[in-house]
Amino acid sequence: YRSPVVEQAKIDPAYVSPQNYWHGFFVNSLVIILNPQRFQREMASAGIPKPQTWDDLLNPVYRKKAIAGNPATCGGAYIFTAVQIFRQGGEAQGFDWLKKLDGQILQYTPTCPGTITLVTRGEAVAGITWADDSIEAMLEKQPIEVIFPPDTGAEIGGLSIIKGGPNPEGAKKWVDFVLGQKAQALKTELGFTYPVRADVDPPKNVPPLSAIKLGKYDRKWAIENRERVTKKWEAEIGSKR
């Protein structure tokens, strides 16, 4: 199914399956999060600037003071892993970088939100996770700061109709509704994700999607190699901890 809303709202084709298997209805990006109190006490007081890039997290001052998700159980952490492979120019180079990062990691969490919990508790200075959950925590006045690094990864939330479902016409209307301006505005306001429609404002207190420098990402490669890459990560990094 291809919703007529795509053309009506001039939704970017990048947010729709070329074969019409899915429609993207939100965009989310990976971010660096900080515990402001610990950063001020342990880093800023020593003249260390806030991390602005993924490479900044390799600074020795972050040794065992960062939290990340486990790519074998956390989709966002796998996207992060794939981003580093593409960013470094190959799988071998990417794993070399990830092994350096491993020296900085205090704990790998089974889910991305788990990273936020540990950073806001002050159990770590920095973390790697999704923007939407981080923004929600920040707006709830939890002790967290959100940084959007360049060459970051992103996800497109997909909506599909199940073949052979009992109400295909109702399902099509649902897809049309979710892509509509009202539903997109609600998803943005309450879910803290970026809309796929240009006529809906991005979440408050964050840069517009156009200002975020997304890294090179080969989705097809990432999908086809996910099982192999996660097993390699478990064997070369996870099992060494």
C-alpha positions as CSV (number, residue, x, y, z in Angstrom):
1,Y,0.0,0.0,0.0
2,R,1.2,3.5,-0.8
3,S,-0.7,6.2,1.1
4,P,-1.9,9.2,-1.0
5,V,-0.8,11.4,2.0
6,V,2.8,10.8,0.8
7,E,2.3,12.9,-2.3
8,Q,-0.2,15.3,-0.7
9,A,2.1,16.2,2.1
10,K,5.3,15.9,-0.1
11,I,6.8,13.4,2.3
12,D,10.5,12.7,1.4
13,P,10.6,9.3,-0.5
14,A,13.4,8.3,1.9
15,Y,10.7,7.7,4.5
16,V,8.7,5.3,2.3
17,S,9.7,1.8,1.3
18,P,10.5,1.7,-2.4
19,Q,8.4,-1.5,-2.7
20,N,5.6,0.1,-0.5
21,Y,6.1,-2.4,2.3
22,W,6.2,0.3,5.0
23,H,5.7,4.0,5.6
24,G,8.0,5.9,7.9
25,F,6.1,8.0,10.5
26,F,8.9,9.4,12.7
27,V,12.7,9.9,12.7
28,N,15.0,9.5,15.7
29,S,18.7,10.0,16.2
30,L,21.5,8.7,18.4
31,V,23.0,11.1,20.9
32,I,25.5,11.5,23.7
33,I,24.1,12.2,27.1
34,L,25.9,13.6,30.1
35,N,25.3,13.8,33.9
36,P,25.9,17.5,34.4
37,Q,26.8,17.3,38.0
38,R,29.4,14.5,37.5
39,F,30.8,16.2,34.4
40,Q,31.2,19.5,36.2
41,R,32.9,17.9,39.2
42,E,35.2,15.5,37.3
43,M,35.7,16.9,33.9
44,A,34.9,20.7,33.6
45,S,36.8,21.4,36.8
46,A,39.9,19.9,35.1
47,G,39.4,21.9,31.9
48,I,37.9,19.1,29.9
49,P,35.3,20.4,27.3
50,K,32.0,18.6,26.8
51,P,32.2,15.8,24.2
52,Q,30.9,16.9,20.8
53,T,31.8,13.9,18.7
54,W,31.9,10.1,19.1
55,D,35.7,10.3,19.0
56,D,35.7,12.6,22.1
57,L,34.4,9.7,24.1
58,L,37.8,7.9,23.6
59,N,39.5,10.5,25.8
60,P,41.1,8.6,28.7
61,V,39.2,10.7,31.2
62,Y,36.1,8.7,30.3
63,R,37.7,5.3,31.1
64,K,35.0,3.2,32.8
65,K,32.7,6.3,33.0
66,A,30.5,5.8,30.0
67,I,27.4,3.6,29.4
68,A,26.3,2.0,26.1
69,G,23.7,-0.5,24.9
70,N,24.5,-4.1,24.0
71,P,24.1,-4.4,20.2
72,A,23.0,-8.1,20.6
73,T,19.9,-7.0,22.5
74,C,19.4,-3.3,21.7
75,G,18.5,-2.2,18.2
76,G,19.9,1.3,18.8
77,A,23.2,-0.1,19.9
78,Y,23.4,-2.2,16.8
79,I,22.8,0.9,14.6
80,F,25.5,2.6,16.6
81,T,27.8,-0.3,15.9
82,A,27.0,-0.2,12.2
83,V,27.5,3.6,12.1
84,Q,31.1,3.2,13.5
85,I,31.8,0.5,10.8
86,F,30.7,2.9,8.0
87,R,32.3,5.9,9.7
88,Q,35.7,4.2,10.0
89,G,35.6,3.0,6.4
90,G,35.3,-0.8,7.0
91,E,34.4,-3.6,9.4
92,A,38.0,-4.1,10.6
93,Q,38.6,-0.4,11.2
94,G,35.1,-0.1,12.9
95,F,35.8,-2.9,15.3
96,D,39.2,-1.4,16.1
97,W,37.4,1.8,17.1
98,L,34.7,-0.1,19.1
99,K,37.4,-2.0,21.0
100,K,38.9,1.4,22.0
101,L,35.5,2.5,23.1
102,D,35.1,-0.7,25.1
103,G,37.8,0.5,27.5
104,Q,35.6,3.5,28.3
105,I,32.5,1.5,29.0
106,L,31.5,0.8,32.6
107,Q,28.4,-1.3,31.6
108,Y,26.5,-2.4,28.5
109,T,22.7,-2.3,29.1
110,P,20.2,-4.6,27.4
111,T,18.1,-1.7,26.3
112,C,18.9,1.9,25.2
113,P,16.7,3.5,27.9
114,G,18.8,1.6,30.5
115,T,21.7,3.9,29.6
116,I,19.6,6.9,30.6
117,T,18.7,5.4,33.9
118,L,22.3,4.8,34.9
119,V,23.6,8.2,33.7
120,T,20.8,10.2,35.5
121,R,21.6,8.2,38.7
122,G,25.2,9.4,38.4
123,E,26.6,6.0,38.0
124,A,28.4,7.2,34.9
125,V,29.4,10.6,33.4
126,A,28.3,9.9,29.8
127,G,26.2,7.5,27.7
128,I,25.1,6.6,24.2
129,T,21.4,6.3,23.5
130,W,18.4,7.6,21.5
131,A,17.4,11.2,21.4
132,D,13.6,10.8,22.1
133,D,14.0,9.1,25.5
134,S,16.8,11.4,26.4
135,I,14.8,14.5,25.6
136,E,11.8,13.2,27.6
137,A,14.1,12.6,30.6
138,M,15.6,16.1,30.3
139,L,12.1,17.8,30.1
140,E,11.1,15.8,33.2
141,K,13.9,17.6,35.0
142,Q,16.1,14.6,35.4
143,P,19.8,15.4,35.6
144,I,20.8,14.9,32.0
145,E,22.2,16.9,29.1
146,V,21.7,15.9,25.4
147,I,24.3,16.4,22.7
148,F,23.8,15.7,19.0
149,P,27.2,14.6,17.6
150,P,28.0,14.7,13.8
151,D,28.1,11.5,11.8
152,T,25.4,10.0,14.0
153,G,22.9,7.2,13.3
154,A,19.2,7.4,13.0
155,E,16.1,5.2,12.8
156,I,12.9,5.6,10.8
157,G,9.9,4.3,12.6
158,G,8.0,2.1,10.2
159,L,4.3,1.3,9.9
160,S,3.2,-1.7,7.8
161,I,0.0,-3.5,6.9
162,I,0.0,-7.2,7.6
163,K,-0.9,-9.2,4.5
164,G,-4.2,-11.2,5.0
165,G,-5.3,-9.0,7.9
166,P,-9.1,-8.9,8.7
167,N,-9.6,-5.2,7.9
168,P,-7.3,-4.0,5.1
169,E,-9.3,-0.9,4.3
170,G,-9.3,0.1,8.0
171,A,-5.6,-0.5,8.1
172,K,-5.1,1.8,5.1
173,K,-7.1,4.5,6.8
174,W,-5.0,4.1,9.9
175,V,-1.8,4.6,7.8
176,D,-3.3,7.7,6.3
177,F,-4.2,9.0,9.7
178,V,-0.8,8.4,11.2
179,L,0.8,10.3,8.3
180,G,-1.7,13.2,8.8
181,Q,-0.7,16.5,10.2
182,K,-2.6,16.1,13.5
183,A,-1.2,12.7,14.3
184,Q,2.3,13.8,13.3
185,A,2.1,16.8,15.6
186,L,0.9,14.6,18.5
187,K,3.7,12.1,17.9
188,T,6.2,14.9,17.9
189,E,4.8,16.6,21.0
190,L,4.4,13.5,23.1
191,G,7.0,11.1,21.6
192,F,9.8,13.7,21.2
193,T,10.7,12.3,17.7
194,Y,11.1,14.2,14.4
195,P,8.0,14.2,12.1
196,V,8.2,13.0,8.5
197,R,6.1,16.0,7.4
198,A,7.7,19.3,6.6
199,D,4.6,21.2,7.9
200,V,5.0,19.9,11.4
201,D,7.5,21.6,13.8
202,P,10.3,19.4,15.3
203,P,10.3,18.7,19.1
204,K,11.1,21.7,21.3
205,N,14.5,22.2,22.8
206,V,16.3,20.3,20.1
207,P,18.0,21.2,16.8
208,P,15.9,20.7,13.6
209,L,16.6,17.4,11.7
210,S,18.2,19.4,8.9
211,A,20.9,20.6,11.4
212,I,21.9,17.1,12.4
213,K,24.7,15.6,10.4
214,L,23.8,12.0,9.8
215,G,26.5,9.6,9.1
216,K,26.8,7.4,6.0
217,Y,24.6,4.4,6.5
218,D,24.1,1.4,4.3
219,R,20.8,0.0,5.5
220,K,20.8,-3.1,3.3
221,W,24.3,-4.1,4.5
222,A,23.3,-3.4,8.1
223,I,20.2,-5.6,7.9
224,E,21.9,-8.5,6.0
225,N,24.9,-8.6,8.3
226,R,23.2,-8.0,11.6
227,E,23.4,-11.5,13.0
228,R,27.0,-12.0,11.9
229,V,28.1,-8.6,13.2
230,T,26.4,-9.0,16.6
231,K,28.0,-12.4,17.1
232,K,31.3,-11.0,16.2
233,W,30.8,-8.2,18.7
234,E,29.9,-10.7,21.4
235,A,32.9,-12.8,20.6
236,E,35.5,-10.0,20.3
237,I,34.2,-7.5,22.8
238,G,31.3,-8.7,24.9
239,S,32.9,-12.0,26.0
240,K,36.1,-10.2,26.9
241,R,34.5,-8.2,29.7
